Structure formats: structure tokens, C-alpha cells
Amino acid sequence: MKAEFRNYLLSVSGLTALVGTRIRWDALPQGGSLPAIALHMISAPRDYTLRSRVGLTGFIVQMDVWSATLPAREAIVTALIAALDGLPGGDSPALIRGAFIDNQRDTFELGQGPDATGAADFYRSSLDVRVWFPEA
């Protein structure tokens, strides 16, 4: 699921025009460039019926958008929401069936960002997204 989801985000030109290939699972590289998006698996529940496990799982992914400026953060969040809304869903042959935003938090962090200097201020948005994906 992780590779497929990241690959989908990297295929969205409106998003990569803003962050390039700086979309990573778990941690951003120490001293890496901004803006960037960090992806974190928050929950991976498995659903069951009385007979067996259900084949579709709603993983919860926290998507952290990091930027040095407020306008850049807002542009990236807008592009990210458009990318999530653009997922094929339904009976599409793509593995990802859909993604739905559960929550969004916007923050301003004094000297807390993931860059090399540690002295700059950063804008961050965290989106909690339920990504529906069939299990193999």
C-alpha cells in the first residue's frame, strides 16, 4: 500500500510542481529541502465478518505538509486535497479505491521544522486521511 500510495501522489503533476519528489514515508531526510510531505501510517485495522477477513482496509495515513511560507503551505494543501479527490475509486483497476480526509490541523512552529538550520520557522498542515486499499 505504501509504495502504491506514494507513487500515485508522485504522478499528480499539480502536486509535484510544488514539492518535487519530496514525498516520503516516515521521516524527511535530515537537512532536506522544503517544501515536502511526510507520510505516516497511523492505523491499519483489519475488518472481519463471521466467515473471514474483509478484503478492503481503510488505513489511516497522517500526511504532514512542511513549508517555509504560509502561501506555499496553502498551495500544497490545496493540491494535495485535489490529488486525493482525484483518486479513481470504485471498480477501477488501480489498487487504491479511495481516500477521504478525516481531519486537518494547521500549525506554525518556531524553529521546529525538519531543515538543516533548526533556526527557521515553519508552517505545517497535518491531514488524517483514510486510504481504502484491497489487501493481498
C-alpha positions in Angstrom: 0.0 0.0 0.0 2.8 2.4 0.9 4.6 2.3 -2.4 1.3 2.5 -4.4 0.1 5.5 -2.5 3.4 7.4 -2.7 3.6 6.6 -6.5 0.1 7.9 -7.0 1.0 11.2 -5.3 4.2 11.5 -7.3 2.1 11.0 -10.5 0.0 14.1 -9.8 1.7 16.9 -11.7 0.0 19.7 -9.8 1.4 18.3 -6.5 4.9 17.6 -7.8 5.1 21.0 -9.3 5.1 22.3 -5.7 7.1 19.7 -3.8 9.0 17.8 -6.5 9.7 14.3 -5.4 10.0 15.3 -1.7 7.1 13.0 -0.6 8.4 10.4 1.9 7.2 7.7 4.3 8.1 8.1 7.9 10.8 10.8 8.2 12.1 13.5 6.0 15.8 13.4 5.4 17.8 15.4 8.0 18.7 18.8 6.4 16.4 18.1 3.5 14.8 20.8 1.3 11.4 22.2 1.8 8.6 22.2 0.9 8.0 18.5 1.5 5.3 16.0 2.6 5.9 13.3 5.2 3.6 10.3 5.3 3.0 8.3 8.5 0.9 5.1 8.9 -1.3 5.8 11.9 -3.6 2.8 11.9 -4.0 -0.3 9.8 -7.1 -2.0 11.1 -8.4 -5.3 9.6 -12.1 -5.8 9.3 -13.7 -9.2 9.6 -17.1 -10.9 9.1 -18.0 -14.0 10.9 -16.6 -16.0 7.9 -13.4 -14.3 7.1 -11.4 -11.1 6.8 -12.9 -8.4 4.6 -10.6 -7.7 1.6 -10.7 -3.9 1.8 -8.9 -2.0 4.5 -9.2 1.7 5.5 -5.6 2.6 6.5 -5.2 5.9 8.3 -2.3 7.9 7.0 -1.2 11.2 8.5 0.2 13.5 5.8 2.4 16.3 7.1 2.9 19.2 4.7 6.0 21.2 5.7 6.8 24.7 4.2 8.8 27.8 5.0 5.9 30.1 4.0 2.2 30.2 4.6 1.2 30.7 0.9 3.3 27.7 -0.1 1.7 25.5 2.6 -1.8 26.6 1.5 -1.0 25.8 -2.2 0.4 22.4 -1.4 -2.6 21.5 0.8 -5.0 22.6 -2.0 -3.1 20.5 -4.5 -3.0 17.5 -2.1 -6.7 17.7 -1.5 -7.3 17.8 -5.3 -5.0 14.7 -5.7 -6.9 12.8 -3.0 -10.3 13.8 -4.6 -8.9 12.6 -8.0 -8.3 9.1 -6.9 -10.2 6.7 -9.3 -12.1 4.6 -6.7 -15.0 2.3 -7.5 -14.1 -0.6 -9.7 -11.0 1.0 -11.1 -8.1 -1.4 -11.9 -5.9 0.9 -9.7 -5.2 -0.6 -6.3 -6.2 2.4 -4.3 -10.0 2.5 -4.0 -10.4 6.0 -2.5 -9.0 8.4 0.1 -11.1 10.6 2.5 -9.8 13.3 4.8 -10.9 12.8 8.4 -9.2 15.7 9.9 -6.8 18.7 9.2 -4.6 20.6 11.6 -2.7 23.8 10.7 0.2 24.9 12.8 3.1 27.4 12.9 6.2 26.1 14.5 9.1 28.2 15.8 12.4 26.6 14.8 10.9 23.1 14.9 11.0 22.2 11.2 13.0 19.4 9.5 15.6 21.6 7.8 19.3 21.7 8.5 19.5 25.0 10.3 16.9 24.3 13.0 16.5 28.1 13.4 13.8 28.9 10.8 10.1 29.0 11.5 7.9 26.6 9.6 4.3 26.2 8.5 2.8 22.7 8.8 -0.5 21.1 8.0 -1.4 17.6 9.1 -4.1 15.8 7.3 -5.5 12.5 8.6 -6.6 10.5 5.6 -8.4 7.2 5.4 -7.0 5.3 2.4 -9.1 2.4 1.1 -6.9 -0.3 -0.3 -7.5 -4.1 -1.0 -5.3 -6.4 1.0 -3.4 -9.1 -0.9 
